[in-house]
Amino acid sequence: MIVKHLTDNPGKPTPTRKRPWTKTLLTIVFASVPSIIVIGFISHIIYLMARYNREISQGIRRSRSFLVDQIIFESGVVMMAAFIGSTSFEMASHIIQNENFFGLISLAIFLAVPTLVTIVVTFIITGLTLRYVEVNSTGFTFRNKLGRTRNFSFNDVGGYHFRPFVLGKYGPPPGGHLQFVDTTGRQLFEVQIRSTSRPDQVGQYAMFWTLQGRWPQHGNNMDEQVLASYTSDAMISFFKPYSSYTPSQNPHPI
């Protein structure tokens, strides 16, 4: 008697099972996006800290966005991305294991929203990273959020306006925005004066200009000593809310 196995059916091909590595690959793909975001932002934080120390050691006088604020902001993005990454990894493992393709589409939509938000946040952080105002021997170099630079001589500056920070829940924080204008009143650039361990060097130059009636001479030891005495707290006390200064209106320094 001949025994015929059920699988010996020449008319129907033997069904193949999905290989385990395929499921693993799909899971990794869906969980990799948040992981890449986390690694990218952590690398950027390390870069910001290294750049900050390098500019101090080389004596580069640049006014940038505050490092602490950027680190706190980007750390929040990292924690959010890490949470989404762990959640999406568990969801992807469960969905792919059960071959629930509708759930796979839902997971893709779930990841699309934070990914778009991260792209927008990345553009904002890139702008904050690129922007600076640098003081040199002849004037100022301003680089905007798109990376374009413009040079202004000291003679191009016609004055400045100072406005305090917006009122918060517990009152306005000390400091504010120092806006430089040309002789026609058109804005050239703007820096922030805040209570920090490293005073804003553009603000120091503005304070020197107001009190001494001239701009500091680059490399002059006496001028450097005067600039060093202008701490951030001294500048906050000096620049009054909504105050302005133009040499034509105030030819005699304070």
Contacts in CASP RR format, 6 or more apart in sequence:
PFRMAT RR
TARGET T0000
AUTHOR 0000-0000-0000
METHOD contacts of the structure
MODEL  1
MIVKHLTDNPGKPTPTRKRPWTKTLLTIVFASVPSIIVIGFISHIIYLMA
RYNREISQGIRRSRSFLVDQIIFESGVVMMAAFIGSTSFEMASHIIQNEN
FFGLISLAIFLAVPTLVTIVVTFIITGLTLRYVEVNSTGFTFRNKLGRTR
NFSFNDVGGYHFRPFVLGKYGPPPGGHLQFVDTTGRQLFEVQIRSTSRPD
QVGQYAMFWTLQGRWPQHGNNMDEQVLASYTSDAMISFFKPYSSYTPSQN
PHPI
7 14 0 8 1.000
18 99 0 8 1.000
23 96 0 8 1.000
23 97 0 8 1.000
26 92 0 8 1.000
26 96 0 8 1.000
26 104 0 8 1.000
27 89 0 8 1.000
27 92 0 8 1.000
27 93 0 8 1.000
27 96 0 8 1.000
30 88 0 8 1.000
30 89 0 8 1.000
30 91 0 8 1.000
30 92 0 8 1.000
30 107 0 8 1.000
30 108 0 8 1.000
30 111 0 8 1.000
31 85 0 8 1.000
31 88 0 8 1.000
31 89 0 8 1.000
31 92 0 8 1.000
33 85 0 8 1.000
33 88 0 8 1.000
33 111 0 8 1.000
33 115 0 8 1.000
34 81 0 8 1.000
34 82 0 8 1.000
34 84 0 8 1.000
34 85 0 8 1.000
34 88 0 8 1.000
34 111 0 8 1.000
34 114 0 8 1.000
35 85 0 8 1.000
37 77 0 8 1.000
37 78 0 8 1.000
37 81 0 8 1.000
37 115 0 8 1.000
37 118 0 8 1.000
38 78 0 8 1.000
38 81 0 8 1.000
38 82 0 8 1.000
38 85 0 8 1.000
41 74 0 8 1.000
41 77 0 8 1.000
41 78 0 8 1.000
41 81 0 8 1.000
42 78 0 8 1.000
44 74 0 8 1.000
44 125 0 8 1.000
44 129 0 8 1.000
45 70 0 8 1.000
45 71 0 8 1.000
45 74 0 8 1.000
45 75 0 8 1.000
45 78 0 8 1.000
48 67 0 8 1.000
48 70 0 8 1.000
48 71 0 8 1.000
48 129 0 8 1.000
49 67 0 8 1.000
49 71 0 8 1.000
52 67 0 8 1.000
54 60 0 8 1.000
55 62 0 8 1.000
56 198 0 8 1.000
60 134 0 8 1.000
61 134 0 8 1.000
61 135 0 8 1.000
61 136 0 8 1.000
61 201 0 8 1.000
61 202 0 8 1.000
62 132 0 8 1.000
62 133 0 8 1.000
62 134 0 8 1.000
62 135 0 8 1.000
62 201 0 8 1.000
63 132 0 8 1.000
63 133 0 8 1.000
63 134 0 8 1.000
63 135 0 8 1.000
63 191 0 8 1.000
63 192 0 8 1.000
63 200 0 8 1.000
63 201 0 8 1.000
63 202 0 8 1.000
63 203 0 8 1.000
64 131 0 8 1.000
64 132 0 8 1.000
65 128 0 8 1.000
65 129 0 8 1.000
65 131 0 8 1.000
66 192 0 8 1.000
66 194 0 8 1.000
66 196 0 8 1.000
70 125 0 8 1.000
70 128 0 8 1.000
70 129 0 8 1.000
73 125 0 8 1.000
74 125 0 8 1.000
77 118 0 8 1.000
77 121 0 8 1.000
80 114 0 8 1.000
81 114 0 8 1.000
81 118 0 8 1.000
84 111 0 8 1.000
84 114 0 8 1.000
88 107 0 8 1.000
88 110 0 8 1.000
88 111 0 8 1.000
91 107 0 8 1.000
91 110 0 8 1.000
92 104 0 8 1.000
92 107 0 8 1.000
95 103 0 8 1.000
95 104 0 8 1.000
95 107 0 8 1.000
96 104 0 8 1.000
126 145 0 8 1.000
127 145 0 8 1.000
127 146 0 8 1.000
127 147 0 8 1.000
128 145 0 8 1.000
130 143 0 8 1.000
130 144 0 8 1.000
130 145 0 8 1.000
130 146 0 8 1.000
130 147 0 8 1.000
131 143 0 8 1.000
131 144 0 8 1.000
131 145 0 8 1.000
131 147 0 8 1.000
132 142 0 8 1.000
132 143 0 8 1.000
133 140 0 8 1.000
133 141 0 8 1.000
133 142 0 8 1.000
133 143 0 8 1.000
133 189 0 8 1.000
133 191 0 8 1.000
133 202 0 8 1.000
134 140 0 8 1.000
134 141 0 8 1.000
134 142 0 8 1.000
134 143 0 8 1.000
135 201 0 8 1.000
135 202 0 8 1.000
135 205 0 8 1.000
136 218 0 8 1.000
137 218 0 8 1.000
138 153 0 8 1.000
138 154 0 8 1.000
139 151 0 8 1.000
139 152 0 8 1.000
139 153 0 8 1.000
139 154 0 8 1.000
139 156 0 8 1.000
139 215 0 8 1.000
140 151 0 8 1.000
140 152 0 8 1.000
140 157 0 8 1.000
140 180 0 8 1.000
140 188 0 8 1.000
140 189 0 8 1.000
140 202 0 8 1.000
141 149 0 8 1.000
141 150 0 8 1.000
141 151 0 8 1.000
141 152 0 8 1.000
142 149 0 8 1.000
142 150 0 8 1.000
142 151 0 8 1.000
142 152 0 8 1.000
142 188 0 8 1.000
142 189 0 8 1.000
143 149 0 8 1.000
143 150 0 8 1.000
144 150 0 8 1.000
152 188 0 8 1.000
152 189 0 8 1.000
154 215 0 8 1.000
156 182 0 8 1.000
156 183 0 8 1.000
156 188 0 8 1.000
157 180 0 8 1.000
157 181 0 8 1.000
157 182 0 8 1.000
157 188 0 8 1.000
157 209 0 8 1.000
158 180 0 8 1.000
158 181 0 8 1.000
158 182 0 8 1.000
158 183 0 8 1.000
158 185 0 8 1.000
158 246 0 8 1.000
158 247 0 8 1.000
159 180 0 8 1.000
159 181 0 8 1.000
159 185 0 8 1.000
159 244 0 8 1.000
159 245 0 8 1.000
159 246 0 8 1.000
159 247 0 8 1.000
160 178 0 8 1.000
160 179 0 8 1.000
160 180 0 8 1.000
160 181 0 8 1.000
160 206 0 8 1.000
160 244 0 8 1.000
160 245 0 8 1.000
161 178 0 8 1.000
161 179 0 8 1.000
161 181 0 8 1.000
161 242 0 8 1.000
161 243 0 8 1.000
161 244 0 8 1.000
162 176 0 8 1.000
162 177 0 8 1.000
162 178 0 8 1.000
162 179 0 8 1.000
162 193 0 8 1.000
162 239 0 8 1.000
162 240 0 8 1.000
162 241 0 8 1.000
162 242 0 8 1.000
162 243 0 8 1.000
162 244 0 8 1.000
163 176 0 8 1.000
163 177 0 8 1.000
163 179 0 8 1.000
163 241 0 8 1.000
163 242 0 8 1.000
164 172 0 8 1.000
164 175 0 8 1.000
164 176 0 8 1.000
164 241 0 8 1.000
164 242 0 8 1.000
165 172 0 8 1.000
165 173 0 8 1.000
165 175 0 8 1.000
165 176 0 8 1.000
165 177 0 8 1.000
166 172 0 8 1.000
173 194 0 8 1.000
174 194 0 8 1.000
174 195 0 8 1.000
174 236 0 8 1.000
175 192 0 8 1.000
175 193 0 8 1.000
175 194 0 8 1.000
175 195 0 8 1.000
175 236 0 8 1.000
175 239 0 8 1.000
176 192 0 8 1.000
176 193 0 8 1.000
176 194 0 8 1.000
176 239 0 8 1.000
177 190 0 8 1.000
177 191 0 8 1.000
177 192 0 8 1.000
177 193 0 8 1.000
178 190 0 8 1.000
178 191 0 8 1.000
178 192 0 8 1.000
178 193 0 8 1.000
178 200 0 8 1.000
178 202 0 8 1.000
178 203 0 8 1.000
178 206 0 8 1.000
178 239 0 8 1.000
179 187 0 8 1.000
179 189 0 8 1.000
179 190 0 8 1.000
180 187 0 8 1.000
180 188 0 8 1.000
180 189 0 8 1.000
180 190 0 8 1.000
180 191 0 8 1.000
180 206 0 8 1.000
181 187 0 8 1.000
181 188 0 8 1.000
182 188 0 8 1.000
191 200 0 8 1.000
191 202 0 8 1.000
191 203 0 8 1.000
192 200 0 8 1.000
193 200 0 8 1.000
193 203 0 8 1.000
193 232 0 8 1.000
193 235 0 8 1.000
193 236 0 8 1.000
193 239 0 8 1.000
194 200 0 8 1.000
194 232 0 8 1.000
194 236 0 8 1.000
195 232 0 8 1.000
195 233 0 8 1.000
195 236 0 8 1.000
196 232 0 8 1.000
197 232 0 8 1.000
198 232 0 8 1.000
199 230 0 8 1.000
199 231 0 8 1.000
199 232 0 8 1.000
199 235 0 8 1.000
200 232 0 8 1.000
200 235 0 8 1.000
201 227 0 8 1.000
203 230 0 8 1.000
203 235 0 8 1.000
204 227 0 8 1.000
204 230 0 8 1.000
204 235 0 8 1.000
205 215 0 8 1.000
205 216 0 8 1.000
205 227 0 8 1.000
206 245 0 8 1.000
207 230 0 8 1.000
207 234 0 8 1.000
207 235 0 8 1.000
207 238 0 8 1.000
207 239 0 8 1.000
208 215 0 8 1.000
208 216 0 8 1.000
208 223 0 8 1.000
208 226 0 8 1.000
208 227 0 8 1.000
208 230 0 8 1.000
209 215 0 8 1.000
209 216 0 8 1.000
210 238 0 8 1.000
210 245 0 8 1.000
210 250 0 8 1.000
210 253 0 8 1.000
210 254 0 8 1.000
211 253 0 8 1.000
211 254 0 8 1.000
212 226 0 8 1.000
212 253 0 8 1.000
213 247 0 8 1.000
213 253 0 8 1.000
216 223 0 8 1.000
216 224 0 8 1.000
216 226 0 8 1.000
216 227 0 8 1.000
217 223 0 8 1.000
230 238 0 8 1.000
END
